Amino acid sequence: MTTGTTTTTTTGASTAPGSASAPASTDSPIGGRRHLLSIADLGAEGIEEVMKLTDSFVEVSSRAIPKVPALRGKTVVSLFFEESTRTRLSFETAARRLSADVMTFSSSSSSIKKGESLRDTVQTIEAMGIDAVIVRHAGSGVPWQVSRWVHGPSVINAGDGWHEHPTQALLDCYTIRQQLRARGIQSAPALDGLRIAIVGDVRHSRVARSGVLAFAALGAHITLVAPPTLLPASLVGWPVEVSHDLESVLPKLDVVYLLRLQQERMIEALLPSLREYTATYGLTRQRAGLLPEGALIMHPGPVNRGVEIAAEVADLPSSVITNQVANGVAVRMAVLYRLLGSGVELAVA
């Protein structure tokens, strides 16, 4: 097996590492600004602020009636142009638990099918009187463009092409912190010194790009593990190490973060076969045994059991995949509250 490691350092750019340049946000959600387009909008201080606020919403979600009036009278639109289960339902649940009204957009039954442009669609929805629009689109940079077209609503990036998925990175940071706290290892939001490996299809992964930005901002050491064909063409600006040998990396980790093979985005043959990929980079039961005691197994979903992770490994006590989903609601409640909240106390609705 060919192995190799390279180290790159961050350039301080405001865009996702290694991605095509996206417009810098003129409005950021922490410190009085109004959009969440990139993890780079937040920085370490902003991420920690969201983490602290999430603690309150985890408590709200544990109540018999998990609802507060914080966004009563606000209207949130989920504008999804790609399939989604976790992200769309998580955002919509978060908005409803904050007592906001929710409008769900379906591109398959909209006037886009009649030739309406994305801009006209967005401005039509804005004219109905909305406060936030949550955007997922296959095109990188679309949420930035939407933020230029609207004048009042906040825009939240729920995933744009290969570029970014900031709320996924936030919920991942929160899940790691939560697990560390539960074990009495660490109480601060920072991930100083943690060793995290992101394994798999980094090339096509917006999750990886936002995750690298967030983990690095909080002080983690990150290793990308993938075959060369599943790495970005350039890693300039990525604060990471790279390895092609999963088994040599696993014994050193605090977190192994597995990525789905995004075959729907692959326009060329990048792998000999799924079987060969699993044989070299899949987290089998045997490979999971190489992890140190207490190391976390994470995955953003959807999980392809038997490909990037063995079915029995996904169900191990060290797997926190369902915790990630549960924390996604609370994290997105925190994001919505921070963008739209009017200072209402988090009392029962």
C-alpha positions in Angstrom: 0.0 0.0 0.0 1.3 3.4 -0.8 1.6 5.8 2.1 2.4 9.4 2.3 1.9 12.5 4.5 2.0 16.2 3.7 1.3 19.1 5.8 -0.3 22.4 4.7 -1.0 25.5 6.6 -4.0 27.8 6.5 -3.9 31.0 4.4 -6.5 32.8 6.4 -8.9 32.9 3.5 -12.6 33.4 4.2 -13.7 30.6 1.9 -13.6 26.8 2.4 -10.1 25.3 2.2 -9.2 24.1 -1.2 -12.4 25.2 -2.8 -13.1 27.6 -5.5 -13.3 31.1 -4.2 -16.7 32.1 -3.0 -17.7 35.7 -2.3 -16.9 36.9 1.2 -20.0 37.4 3.3 -20.9 41.0 4.1 -23.1 39.8 6.9 -22.0 37.2 9.5 -24.3 35.8 12.1 -22.3 36.5 15.2 -21.7 39.9 16.5 -24.8 41.5 15.0 -24.6 40.3 11.4 -27.4 38.3 9.8 -26.3 35.4 7.6 -24.6 32.0 8.1 -22.9 31.2 4.8 -19.6 29.7 5.9 -17.9 28.5 9.0 -15.3 31.2 8.2 -18.0 33.8 9.0 -17.8 32.6 12.6 -14.2 31.9 13.6 -13.4 30.3 16.9 -15.2 32.9 19.0 -18.4 32.6 17.0 -18.4 28.8 17.0 -18.0 28.8 20.8 -20.9 31.2 21.1 -23.1 28.9 19.2 -21.9 25.9 21.3 -22.8 27.7 24.5 -26.3 28.6 23.2 -26.8 25.0 22.0 -26.5 23.9 25.6 -29.7 25.8 26.4 -31.5 24.2 23.5 -30.4 20.7 24.4 -32.2 21.3 27.7 -35.3 22.6 25.9 -35.3 19.5 23.7 -35.4 17.3 26.8 -38.6 18.9 28.1 -41.9 17.1 28.0 -43.1 19.9 25.7 -39.9 20.9 23.8 -41.1 24.3 22.6 -40.3 27.9 23.4 -41.8 31.1 22.1 -38.5 32.7 21.0 -39.4 33.0 17.3 -43.1 33.4 17.6 -44.3 35.5 14.6 -41.2 34.7 12.5 -41.4 32.8 9.2 -38.7 30.5 8.1 -38.5 29.0 4.6 -36.6 25.8 3.7 -35.5 26.2 0.1 -34.1 22.8 -0.8 -33.1 22.0 -4.4 -31.4 18.7 -3.4 -32.7 15.6 -1.6 -32.3 15.7 2.2 -33.6 13.9 5.2 -31.5 14.9 8.2 -30.8 18.6 7.4 -34.2 19.6 6.1 -36.2 17.9 8.9 -33.7 19.1 11.5 -34.1 22.7 10.4 -37.8 22.5 10.2 -38.1 20.8 13.6 -35.7 23.5 15.1 -37.9 26.3 13.7 -41.1 24.8 15.0 -39.6 24.2 18.5 -38.8 27.9 18.5 -42.5 28.6 17.6 -41.7 30.0 14.1 -44.0 29.4 11.1 -42.4 27.1 8.5 -42.8 27.2 4.8 -41.5 24.2 2.9 -40.4 24.6 -0.7 -40.3 21.7 -3.2 -38.5 22.4 -6.5 -40.2 19.5 -8.2 -43.6 21.0 -7.7 -42.7 24.7 -8.1 -42.7 27.2 -11.0 -39.1 26.4 -11.7 -40.5 23.5 -13.7 -42.2 26.1 -15.8 -39.0 28.0 -16.5 -39.0 30.5 -13.5 -35.4 31.5 -12.6 -33.9 31.0 -9.2 -33.7 34.7 -8.6 -37.4 35.2 -9.4 -38.3 32.3 -7.1 -36.3 33.7 -4.2 -37.7 37.2 -4.6 -41.3 35.8 -4.9 -40.9 34.0 -1.7 -39.3 37.0 0.0 -42.3 39.1 -1.1 -44.6 36.9 1.0 -42.9 38.3 4.1 -40.3 35.9 5.5 -37.5 36.2 8.1 -35.1 33.5 7.1 -34.4 31.3 4.1 -32.5 28.0 4.5 -30.8 27.2 1.2 -29.5 23.8 -0.1 -28.4 23.7 -3.7 -26.1 21.6 -6.0 -24.3 24.8 -7.1 -21.4 26.0 -5.0 -21.9 29.7 -4.0 -25.7 29.8 -4.5 -26.4 30.8 -0.8 -24.1 33.8 -1.3 -26.0 34.8 -4.4 -29.3 34.5 -2.6 -28.0 36.7 0.2 -27.4 39.4 -2.4 -30.9 39.1 -3.9 -32.8 39.4 -0.6 -32.9 42.5 1.5 -34.6 41.5 4.7 -34.3 37.8 5.4 -31.4 36.0 6.9 -29.8 33.3 4.7 -28.5 30.1 6.1 -26.4 27.8 4.0 -27.7 24.2 4.4 -25.1 22.8 1.9 -24.0 24.2 -1.5 -22.4 21.8 -4.0 -18.9 20.6 -2.9 -18.4 23.9 -1.0 -19.7 24.1 2.5 -22.2 22.8 5.1 -21.6 25.0 8.1 -24.3 23.7 10.5 -23.1 20.1 10.0 -19.7 21.3 11.2 -21.2 23.0 14.2 -23.2 20.0 15.3 -20.1 17.8 14.8 -18.1 20.1 17.1 -20.9 20.1 19.6 -21.1 16.3 19.6 -17.4 15.9 20.2 -17.5 18.4 23.1 -20.6 16.7 24.6 -18.9 13.3 24.5 -15.7 14.8 26.1 -17.8 16.4 28.9 -19.7 13.2 29.5 -16.3 11.4 30.1 -15.0 14.2 32.3 -12.2 14.8 29.8 -12.8 18.4 28.8 -15.4 21.1 29.7 -14.4 23.8 27.3 -15.8 24.1 23.7 -12.3 24.2 22.2 -10.9 21.0 20.7 -7.3 21.8 21.5 -4.9 19.0 20.6 -7.6 16.5 19.6 -6.5 14.2 16.7 -9.3 13.9 14.1 -9.1 11.9 10.9 -11.6 12.6 8.1 -11.7 9.5 5.9 -13.1 8.9 2.5 -14.5 11.1 -0.3 -13.0 14.4 0.7 -12.9 15.6 -2.9 -16.7 15.9 -3.2 -17.5 16.7 0.4 -18.8 20.0 1.6 -19.0 18.4 5.1 -15.2 17.9 5.0 -14.5 21.4 4.0 -16.6 23.0 6.7 -15.4 20.4 9.2 -11.7 21.2 8.5 -12.4 24.9 9.1 -14.3 24.4 12.3 -12.0 21.7 13.8 -8.9 23.7 13.0 -10.4 26.9 14.4 -10.9 25.1 17.7 -7.4 23.8 17.8 -7.7 20.2 16.6 -5.1 18.3 14.5 -6.6 17.0 11.3 -5.6 14.2 9.0 -7.3 13.5 5.7 -7.2 9.8 4.8 -8.2 8.9 1.2 -6.9 7.5 -2.0 -5.3 10.3 -4.1 -8.3 10.3 -6.5 -10.7 11.3 -3.7 -8.6 14.2 -2.5 -9.1 17.8 -3.9 -6.8 18.7 -6.7 -5.1 21.2 -4.4 -4.7 21.3 -0.7 -3.1 24.7 -0.5 -4.7 26.5 2.4 -5.9 23.3 4.2 -4.5 23.1 7.8 -4.2 19.3 7.5 -1.9 16.3 7.1 -2.7 13.7 4.5 -2.3 9.9 4.6 -3.2 7.1 2.3 -2.8 4.4 5.0 -5.9 4.2 7.3 -4.5 1.5 9.5 -1.4 3.5 10.4 -3.5 6.5 11.4 -6.3 4.8 13.5 -4.2 4.0 16.6 -3.4 7.8 17.0 -6.9 9.2 16.9 -9.5 10.7 19.2 -12.1 10.9 16.4 -12.5 9.0 13.2 -14.9 10.8 10.9 -16.1 8.7 7.9 -17.5 10.2 4.7 -20.0 8.7 2.3 -18.8 8.0 -1.2 -20.8 10.6 -3.2 -21.2 8.6 -6.4 -23.9 11.0 -7.7 -21.2 13.7 -7.9 -18.5 11.5 -9.6 -18.4 12.2 -13.3 -15.4 9.9 -13.9 -14.1 6.6 -12.7 -12.2 7.5 -9.5 -12.2 4.0 -7.9 -11.6 0.5 -9.3 -14.6 -0.8 -7.4 -16.6 -0.3 -4.1 -15.2 -3.6 -2.9 -11.6 -2.4 -3.3 -12.4 0.9 -1.6 -13.9 -0.9 1.4 -11.0 -3.3 1.6 -8.6 -0.4 1.9 -10.5 2.5 3.5 -13.6 1.0 5.1 -13.9 1.0 8.9 -14.2 -2.8 9.4 -14.6 -4.4 12.8 -10.9 -5.3 12.7 -9.8 -1.8 11.9 -12.1 -0.4 14.6 -10.2 -2.5 17.0 -7.1 -0.4 16.2 -8.7 2.8 17.7 -7.7 3.8 21.2 -10.2 3.2 23.9 -12.7 6.1 24.0 -12.1 7.2 20.4 -15.3 8.4 18.7 -16.7 7.1 15.4 -18.7 9.8 13.5 -20.5 10.0 10.1 -22.6 12.8 8.7 -25.1 10.4 7.1 -26.6 8.9 5.1 -24.6 5.9 6.1 -23.8 3.2 3.5 -23.3 0.3 5.8 -20.8 -2.2 4.4 -19.0 0.4 2.3 -17.4 3.1 4.4 -18.3 1.5 7.7 -19.2 -2.1 8.7 -22.8 -2.5 9.9 -21.7 -3.7 13.3 -19.2 -0.9 13.7 -21.9 1.7 13.1 -23.8 0.3 16.1 -20.8 0.2 18.6 -21.1 2.2 21.8 -18.3 4.4 20.5 -20.4 5.4 17.4 -22.1 8.7 18.0 -23.9 8.9 14.7 -27.4 9.2 16.2 -26.1 11.7 18.7 -25.0 13.9 15.8 -28.6 13.8 14.4 -30.1 14.6 17.8 -27.7 17.5 18.4 -28.4 18.8 14.9 -31.8 20.0 16.1 -30.4 21.9 19.1 -27.6 23.4 17.1 -29.9 24.7 14.4 -32.2 26.1 17.1 -29.2 28.0 18.3 -28.4 29.3 14.8 -31.9 30.4 14.1 -32.3 32.0 17.6 -29.0 33.9 17.2 -30.0 35.2 13.8 -33.7 36.0 14.4 -34.2 35.9 18.2 -35.8 39.0 19.8 -34.4 38.4 23.3 -37.4 36.4 24.5 -36.5 34.2 27.4 -36.5 30.4 26.8 -39.6 29.7 28.8 -42.2 27.2 27.9 -44.3 28.2 24.9 
